[in-house]
Amino acid sequence: MISSKDMIRLRDLAKLQMELATSDEMNLLRKEWVRHGAFQNGRPMVLIETGTFANDFLLQRLACEGEEARALEYMFMMNMINHLEFKDDFIVKPYLPVGINYSFKPWDIDVEIERYDNSALLGQHIVSQVSDLEMDFHKFQKSAYQIDKQAPIDRMNYLNELFGEIIPAKRAGGGLYASLTNNLVHVMQMEHMFLAMYDAPELLKKVLDMLADDYVSLFKDLERENLLLSTTEDEWLCQGSLCFTDELPNNLEHYTTKDIWGYTDSQETVGVSAEMFEEFYFPSIKKVSETYGLLSYGCCEAIDPFWERCISTLKNLKKVSISAWCNEEYIGEQLSGKKIVYLRKPSPNLIGVGTTLDEEAVRLHIKKTMAAAKGCTIEFAQRDVYQINHDVGKVGRFVELIREQF
């Protein structure tokens, strides 16, 4: 179904990806990531998470005409655009990764979302399925999930049939993912969750513990099916980060959950006291976190209020999100000299708001981080940017400005 004209374009992109992936520049960048993952005092790494704003500039660049060809062209462009346009530390891979294919429905409850329009990433409202936890507790059942073992094999064979002699497709690992409170506010709105801490405290703990058990069950099924793969190099970790580490195995025939990276967070508990977080939410978060080999924790929430009582006690913690709302100085003091990555998330407003880049604001923002994180192993992961006013040059300059502050 792909025309000869479109296929020429796609094969040219496949050749370009392989050329970039095997270049001296990329080999050097890989070595820098290896040193970074080993906490060997290398420079801070910088990554731009492009997926949220790619449609703001990438769609108009697509040259293929057929629908299937355009989807493949988009894939190739996303594999390279960070390096070609932004010059960040994104790794161009010498292969086409194919990951695990599974579905997971928390508590087997359907989520209903009202959107501004069907294509909108923003402008949405979650329709609450549970308003009173005591009255609606019967709705919480064992989570439903399905693992599709054949789909990744079919995808890999398909890509190899088209491009295998240029760049191979292969199965690739990635960090396991669980976000318990995010799942909960998708079935009961945040205000209902907060009220439940007072109205139905034991039931709230129970539904979170149920979900933690279901995630652990899913992960163990993936393990039993031998679907888990190494996460020690350029695999995607979540939260705009990569997996590079020397603390996990990379040559096993069978991987367990203890052999790979995992992720969790609790954005929705911003405003909860440290004592209540420890009582209501942390036990379930800890249960999931302990199944991983290494843990990356946190998204947009400020983690400093919960650091001492909870987050710092997670023994496998290796990356922690320092969002724009976090007390940078406090966490910098806590992580200084430790083998835990200070994963800084600069404010998305810097490149996502306005038509021009406020360079002085960027400099001050990054200088503050560099001072706060002195003695830490630092990554910058720019996330949550949804539009750049079609100006890719603004993003590239943003990367340059970050590096100027090292």
C-alpha positions in Angstrom: 0.0 0.0 0.0 3.1 2.2 -0.1 3.8 3.9 -3.4 7.3 3.7 -5.0 7.7 7.5 -4.5 6.9 7.3 -0.8 9.1 4.2 -0.4 12.1 6.1 -1.8 11.5 8.8 0.8 11.2 6.3 3.6 14.3 4.3 2.6 16.3 7.6 2.5 15.1 8.3 6.0 16.1 4.8 7.1 19.6 5.3 5.7 19.9 8.7 7.4 18.9 7.3 10.8 21.5 4.5 10.5 24.1 7.0 9.3 23.5 9.3 12.3 23.3 6.4 14.8 26.7 5.0 13.8 28.5 8.3 13.4 31.5 9.3 15.5 29.4 12.0 17.1 26.8 9.6 18.3 29.4 7.1 19.5 30.9 9.9 21.6 27.5 10.9 23.0 26.8 7.3 24.0 30.1 7.2 26.0 29.0 10.4 27.7 25.7 8.8 28.7 27.5 5.7 30.0 29.7 7.9 32.2 26.6 9.8 33.3 24.7 6.6 34.2 27.8 5.4 36.2 27.8 8.7 38.2 31.3 9.5 36.9 31.1 13.3 37.2 30.3 14.0 33.6 28.5 17.1 32.3 24.7 17.4 32.8 22.7 15.8 30.1 19.9 17.7 28.3 16.8 16.2 26.7 13.8 17.7 25.0 10.6 15.6 25.1 9.3 16.4 21.7 6.1 14.4 21.5 3.8 16.9 23.0 4.6 19.7 20.6 5.7 17.7 17.5 2.5 18.4 15.6 3.2 22.2 16.0 6.1 21.9 13.4 6.5 18.3 12.1 3.3 17.6 10.2 3.9 20.2 7.6 7.3 18.7 7.0 6.0 15.3 6.0 6.5 14.6 2.3 4.9 11.2 1.9 1.4 11.1 0.4 -0.1 7.8 1.6 -1.5 7.4 5.1 0.6 4.4 6.0 3.7 6.0 4.5 3.1 9.2 6.5 2.9 7.2 9.7 6.2 5.6 9.0 7.8 8.9 7.9 6.6 10.5 11.2 8.2 7.6 13.1 11.6 8.1 11.4 11.4 11.9 11.8 10.7 11.5 15.6 13.7 9.1 15.8 16.0 11.9 14.6 14.4 15.3 15.0 16.0 16.0 18.4 19.5 15.5 17.0 18.8 17.2 13.7 17.0 20.3 15.0 17.6 20.7 18.7 21.1 19.2 19.1 20.2 17.9 22.6 21.5 14.6 24.0 18.9 12.4 22.5 20.4 9.1 21.2 19.7 8.2 17.6 19.4 4.4 17.6 20.9 2.0 15.1 17.7 0.0 15.2 13.9 0.5 15.2 12.7 -0.4 18.7 9.6 -2.5 19.2 8.3 -2.6 22.7 5.8 -4.6 24.8 2.1 -4.5 23.8 -0.4 -4.6 26.6 -3.6 -2.9 27.9 -4.4 -2.2 31.5 -7.7 -0.9 32.9 -7.4 0.1 36.5 -10.1 -1.6 38.7 -11.8 -2.5 35.4 -13.6 0.8 35.4 -14.1 2.6 32.1 -12.7 6.2 32.0 -14.9 8.9 30.4 -13.2 12.0 29.2 -14.9 15.0 27.6 -12.6 16.8 25.2 -12.6 20.2 23.5 -12.2 18.3 20.3 -11.2 14.8 19.4 -7.6 15.7 18.6 -7.0 18.0 21.6 -4.1 17.2 24.0 -5.5 19.9 26.3 -8.9 21.2 27.2 -10.4 18.0 28.7 -12.7 17.1 31.6 -12.8 13.7 33.4 -16.3 12.5 34.1 -16.3 11.1 37.6 -17.4 7.5 37.9 -17.2 7.5 41.7 -18.3 10.4 43.8 -18.9 8.7 47.2 -16.4 6.0 47.9 -18.6 4.2 50.5 -21.6 4.1 48.1 -19.6 3.2 45.0 -16.9 0.9 46.5 -18.5 -2.1 44.7 -17.4 -0.6 41.4 -13.7 -1.3 42.2 -12.9 -4.7 40.9 -9.7 -6.5 39.9 -8.0 -4.5 37.1 -8.4 -5.9 33.6 -5.3 -6.3 31.5 -4.3 -8.1 28.3 -0.9 -8.9 27.0 -0.6 -9.2 23.2 2.5 -11.3 22.5 2.0 -11.5 18.8 1.6 -7.8 17.9 5.2 -6.9 18.6 6.4 -9.8 16.6 4.2 -8.8 13.7 5.4 -5.2 14.0 9.1 -6.2 14.0 8.6 -8.5 11.0 6.8 -5.7 9.1 9.5 -3.2 9.7 12.2 -5.6 8.9 10.5 -6.5 5.6 10.5 -2.9 4.6 13.8 -1.6 6.0 15.7 -4.6 7.5 18.6 -4.5 5.1 19.1 -0.8 6.0 18.3 -0.6 9.7 17.0 -3.6 11.7 13.9 -3.6 13.8 14.3 -5.4 17.1 12.5 -6.0 20.4 13.6 -3.3 23.0 12.9 -2.9 26.6 11.7 0.1 28.5 10.9 1.2 32.1 7.8 -0.3 33.7 5.2 2.3 34.6 2.6 2.8 37.3 0.9 6.0 38.4 -1.6 5.1 41.1 -3.1 8.4 42.0 -3.4 9.5 38.4 -5.4 6.3 37.7 -7.6 7.1 40.7 -8.5 10.7 39.7 -9.5 9.3 36.3 -12.3 7.5 38.0 -13.0 9.8 40.9 -12.2 13.5 40.6 -9.5 15.0 42.8 -11.8 16.7 45.1 -13.6 13.4 45.7 -10.3 11.7 46.4 -9.4 14.4 48.9 -12.8 14.1 50.7 -12.4 10.3 50.8 -9.4 10.8 53.1 -11.8 12.1 55.7 -15.1 10.3 54.8 -13.8 6.8 54.0 -10.1 6.6 55.0 -9.8 2.8 55.1 -11.6 2.3 51.8 -9.3 4.8 50.1 -6.3 2.9 51.3 -7.9 -0.4 50.2 -8.6 0.8 46.6 -5.0 2.0 46.2 -3.6 -1.2 47.6 -5.8 -3.2 45.2 -4.4 -1.3 42.3 -0.8 -1.7 43.5 -1.4 -5.5 43.7 -2.8 -5.4 40.2 0.2 -3.6 38.8 2.5 -6.1 40.5 0.5 -8.9 39.0 0.7 -7.4 35.5 4.5 -7.0 35.9 4.9 -10.6 37.1 2.9 -11.9 34.2 5.2 -9.9 31.8 8.1 -11.5 33.6 6.6 -15.0 33.3 6.0 -14.5 29.6 9.7 -13.5 29.2 8.7 -10.2 27.8 10.9 -8.0 30.0 14.2 -6.9 28.4 17.3 -5.1 29.4 17.0 -1.4 30.4 20.7 -0.3 30.7 21.3 1.8 27.6 19.3 4.0 25.3 15.9 2.6 26.2 13.1 5.0 27.1 12.6 5.3 30.9 9.7 7.8 31.2 9.8 11.4 32.2 12.0 12.4 29.3 14.9 10.3 30.5 17.0 7.4 29.2 17.9 4.2 31.0 21.8 4.3 30.9 23.1 2.5 34.0 25.8 0.1 35.1 23.8 -1.2 38.0 21.5 -3.5 36.1 22.2 -6.7 34.0 22.2 -6.5 30.2 22.9 -10.0 29.0 20.3 -12.2 30.7 18.2 -14.8 28.9 15.3 -14.1 31.3 14.7 -10.8 33.0 12.8 -10.3 36.2 11.2 -7.0 37.4 14.2 -6.7 39.7 16.5 -6.5 36.7 15.0 -3.4 35.0 14.0 0.2 35.6 10.6 1.3 36.8 8.7 4.5 37.4 5.9 5.9 39.6 4.7 9.3 40.8 1.9 11.0 42.7 1.2 14.4 41.1 -2.3 14.4 42.4 -1.4 14.6 46.1 0.1 18.0 45.9 -1.3 19.9 48.9 -1.6 16.7 51.0 0.5 16.9 54.2 3.5 14.7 54.6 1.8 12.8 57.4 -1.3 12.1 55.3 0.8 11.2 52.2 2.7 8.7 54.3 -0.5 7.2 55.7 -2.8 7.0 52.7 -0.6 6.9 49.6 2.9 5.9 50.3 2.3 2.2 51.3 0.9 1.4 47.8 3.5 3.5 46.0 6.2 1.7 47.9 4.7 -1.7 47.1 4.9 -1.0 43.4 8.3 0.7 43.6 9.9 -2.3 45.4 9.2 -4.6 42.5 11.6 -2.6 40.3 15.4 -3.0 40.1 15.9 0.7 39.9 13.4 3.5 40.4 12.7 6.8 38.7 10.3 8.8 40.8 8.1 11.9 40.3 6.6 14.0 37.6 5.3 17.6 38.1 4.7 17.4 41.8 7.0 19.0 44.3 8.7 16.1 46.0 10.4 18.1 48.8 7.5 18.0 51.3 7.5 14.2 51.2 11.2 13.6 50.9 12.3 13.0 54.4 9.4 10.8 55.6 8.8 8.9 52.4 10.7 9.3 49.1 14.2 9.2 50.6 13.4 5.8 52.1 13.0 4.1 48.8 16.1 2.0 48.6 16.3 1.6 44.8 15.7 5.3 44.0 18.1 6.4 41.3 16.4 9.3 39.6 14.1 11.9 41.2 12.1 14.5 39.4 12.8 18.1 40.3 9.9 20.0 38.8 9.4 23.7 38.4 7.4 23.7 41.7 10.1 21.9 43.8 12.4 23.4 46.3 15.6 23.0 44.3 18.0 24.0 47.0 16.6 21.6 49.6 16.7 18.6 47.3 20.1 19.6 46.0 21.4 19.4 49.5 19.8 16.0 50.0 21.2 14.6 46.8 24.7 16.1 46.8 27.3 13.4 46.6 24.7 10.7 46.3 24.2 8.2 43.4 20.7 9.6 42.6 20.1 11.7 39.5 18.8 15.2 40.0 16.3 15.1 37.1 15.5 18.7 36.6 12.3 19.7 34.8 12.6 23.4 33.7 9.5 25.4 33.5 7.7 24.7 30.2 6.7 28.3 30.1 10.2 29.3 29.0 9.7 27.9 25.5 6.0 27.1 25.4 4.7 30.7 26.1 5.2 33.6 23.8 6.6 34.0 20.3 10.1 34.8 21.3 12.5 33.2 23.7 13.3 35.3 26.8 17.0 34.4 26.9 17.8 36.2 30.2 14.9 34.4 31.9 16.3 31.0 30.7 19.8 31.9 31.9 18.6 32.9 35.4 16.4 29.7 35.6 19.2 27.4 34.7 21.8 29.2 36.8 19.6 28.8 39.8 19.4 25.0 39.2 23.2 24.7 38.7 23.8 26.4 42.0 21.1 24.4 43.8 22.4 21.1 42.4 26.1 21.6 43.1 27.6 18.2 43.8 24.7 16.3 42.1 24.5 14.3 38.9 22.2 16.4 36.8 19.9 15.8 33.9 17.7 18.4 32.3 14.5 17.0 30.8 12.2 19.6 29.2 8.6 18.3 29.3 5.0 19.5 29.0 5.5 21.9 26.2 2.5 21.8 23.9 3.3 24.5 21.3 6.3 26.5 20.2 4.6 28.8 17.8 6.1 26.7 15.0 9.6 28.0 15.8 12.0 25.1 16.1 14.9 27.5 16.3 13.6 28.6 19.7 14.0 25.1 21.1 17.5 24.7 19.7 18.6 28.0 21.2 17.0 26.9 24.5 19.4 23.9 24.6 22.3 26.1 23.8 21.4 28.4 26.7 21.2 25.6 29.1 24.6 24.3 28.1 26.2 27.8 28.4 25.5 27.7 32.2 27.5 24.5 32.8 
